[in-house]
Amino acid sequence: MTSAYSLIVSQGRVADRTDGALIGARRVGAALSTLLAVESVVVGTPSAGTVDDWTVALPEAAETLTGLRDVLGDAIGRGTTPVLVTNTCAASLGTLPTVAERHPDAVLLWIDAHGDFNTPETTESGYLGGMVLAAACGLWDSGHGAGIDPQQVIVVGGRDIDPAEADLLEGAGVSVLSPAESTPERIRELVAGRPVWIHVDWDVLEPGYIPAAYRVGGGLLPHEVAAIFAALPVESVRGVELAEFEAGDAEVPEHVSVELIVETVQHLLR
């Protein structure tokens, strides 16, 4: 019997400044493979993290980003619901343009402590992952496409947003919900019955549950994310991306984080 899901695991460095996210993606991918009873498609080859500027990280990630785009397009073309497990948010440079092309009516739920809406002109850190959503919405050219309508984007749990980035988000018409505003009722109201594509950066959570490289206090709790997932009709979900689980962090045992991710995501894949 053909599975309703396709599982895609990114293992190529895409602006990784640490080594743990690639390991985390691999471990979560293995757990979800068991849960969904489907073999994963692995894209990319791991390499060591390094602190570099986006102008270096972007060309080095080209092969992985192109691979993710092609594999995602194939999964959607076969009528499956893609589940992507990626290392960094920057991997979405390769996926979101395909989402825009194949599901132009879908709302993008960007569940993240950060807006990731900087451009080459506004970035203070030079980090590629902090620019991915702006690229997908066409504010700058990554070389991998765009097409996401910013007025169909909802940033959920956003709380660490640079001033210039906030101006860009407001000007583009992106809805930004603080953790307190990120209730299932409010999200259902904004989605308004439309299909959804879901991106989760685990730093959206209050630190101490699932380690992430760029953790920020005042976040959502796991059961609150699960409640958001449970409030979405399963037939409305066109795909889901899970990113930024920093495995190997001594703060939380790795198996605990993997189990919590699987438990939370089950509310989407019910």
N, C-alpha and C positions, 0 to 999 in steps of 0.2 A: 504494500500500500504506500502511495506517495505521501510524504509528509506535507503538512500545510505550511511548514516553515523551512526557510533556508538559513543556515548558520554560517556566518562569515567572521573570521578572526584575523585581525591585522597584527602582523609580526614584523613589519618593517618600521624602522625608526622614522618618525614624522615629528621633528622638532623636540624629541625627547631630551630633556636636560638631566634626567635620572634614568636608572636602569629598571626600576621596579614596575613601571606601567606595562612594559612588554611582558614581563612575567605574570603580572596580574591578569592581563588579557588572555594569556595562554591557559591559566588555571581556571578562569571563569568560563572560557570557551569549552574546556573539557567537561566541566560540570553541566553546562547547558546542553552539550551534546548528549549526555546521559538523560537529562530531563526530557528533551525533545525527541530522543531516539532518532537523531539525524547526524550524519557525519559533517564535520565542519570543513569549510574551504578556507585554507590558510593563505593569506596574501603577504608577501614580503619576507625578508630575512633579517633577524635581529642584528643590531650593531650597538656599540656602547653609546650611552648618552653623553652629550657634551653641551656646554653652555655656548650657544652661538646665536647670531643675529638671523632674523627671518630671511635676509638676502642670501644666506648660506644654507639655512635649513630647507627652504622651499625647493631649490633645484635638486638637492640631495634626496628629497622625498618623492621626486617625480615618478619613479617607477612604481612605488607602492601606491601612490594616489591614482595613477592610471589603472593599476591592477584592481583596486577597490571599485573604481567606477565601472570597469568591465564586468566584474563578478556580480556587482549589485544589479546592473542592467540585465544580466542573464537571469538572476533570481526573480526579478520582477516580471521579466518576460515569460517565465515558466508559471506564473500565477501564484507563486509562494509569497508569504510574508517574510521579509528579510529580518533577521536578528543579527546585528553587527556588534562584535565585541572588539573595541579598539583601544589602543594605548593612550593616545592623546586626542584632545578635541580637534587638533589640526588635521586628523585623518578625514574629518568631514569635508575638507576642501575637495576630496575626491568623490564624495557621496551626494552631497546636497544638490549639486547641479543636475544629477540624474533624478533625484526626487522631484525637483522643479519641473523637469521635462516629462516625467511619467505620471506624476500626481500633482498637476498644477493647482488643483482646488484644495489641497491638503493644508491644514494649519500645522505649523512647525512649533511644537512645544520644546523650547530650549531650557531644560531643567538644569540650572547651573548657578553657582554663586556669582559668576562673572558674566558680563554681557558679551565678551569676545567680539566687540564691535569697534575696535580700533582699526585705524588705517595706517599705511606707512607714514602719513603726516602727523598722526596723533599718538602713535605708540611711544610709551616712555621706556619700556623694557626691551623692545625689539623682538618680543616673543611671538612666534608665528601663531601659536594657539590662541592668543588674545586678539587675533585679527580674522579668524575664520568665518564668523557669521557675517561680518561686514563684506567679506569677499563674496560669499554666497548670495548676498543681497545686491551685489553690483557696485559697491562703493569704491572698490579698487579691483584691479585685474590680477588674479593669482595665476592666470594661464590655464586654469582647469575649469573655467566656466562659472556661471552664476545662475540667475533666473528665479531665485526665491523672492517672493513679494514680501517686503518688510512688514506690510500691514497685515500679513497672515502669520506673523511671528509673535509668540508669547514667551518672554523670558520669565521662567518660574523660579522663585527663590533668589532672585538677583539682589546682591547687597554689597558687592565690592566692585564698583564701577567708577572709572576715572571721570573727572568732570567733562573733559572734551568728548569722551565716549558717550556720556549721558546726553550731551547735546546732539550727537549724531543719532542716537537711538530715538530721541524725541522727534527730531526733524524728519526721520524716516518713517515715523508712525508705528514703531515697534511697541507693543504692550509690555511693560515691565512690572512684574508683581514681586513685591518684597515677600519674605517668608510669611509674615503675618497675613498678607493678602492672598497667599497661594493656597486657597481652600478648594476642595473638590467642587463646591457650588459655584465659586467664581470662575474656575477654569471651564466648567461645563457651560456656563453662561457665555464666555468668550468664544469657545469652540462652536457653539450654536449648531450642533448637529452635523458639522462638517467632518470629513475624514481627517485623521491626524498622523503626523510623523513625529516620533518622540526621540529626543536626544537627552541622555542623562550623563552629566559629569558628577561623579560621586562627591566632589567638594561642595555640592549643594547641601549635603548633610551637615549637621552639627558635628564638629570634630570628635573623634573617639569611637566612631562606629565602623566606617570604612576609610582607611587612610588614603589621602590624595596629596599630590605634590603641593597644591596651592590652597590649603585649607583656610577657612574663614569662620570665625565664631558667629553665633546667632543664626544657625542654619535650621533646616527642616529636620525632623526626626524620621527614622525609617518608616514608622507606621503612618506618618503623614504622606510620604511619597506613595506608599502602598494604597492609601485611601484615594489619592488622585488617580492612580492606575485603575482601581476598582470602579471608579465613577465613569470611566470611559467605556462605551459599548465596544466589546471585543471586535465586532465587525467593522468598526470605524478605524481601527489601527492598521495603517499601511506599512509600518515598519518601525523598528526601534534600534537605537544606537546606545551602547553603554561604554563609557570612557573613563579613564583616569583613576583606576584602582591601583594604588601604589603598593604592590606586594613586597613583603620583606620588611615592612615597617614594624619596629618592635612594639609600637603602641597597642596594636591589636593583632592577636594571632591570625595568621593568614586563613586558616580553615574557617574561622569564625566569620571573616569578611566574605569569603566565597559563599558560605551558607546563607548569610544575610542578603547578599545580592540575589541569589537564586530564589529565596523566599519572597523577596520584594517583587521580583520580575514575574513571578507566578501569578500575581494579580493582573498582569497584562495578558498573559498567555493562558488564561484559564479556559 
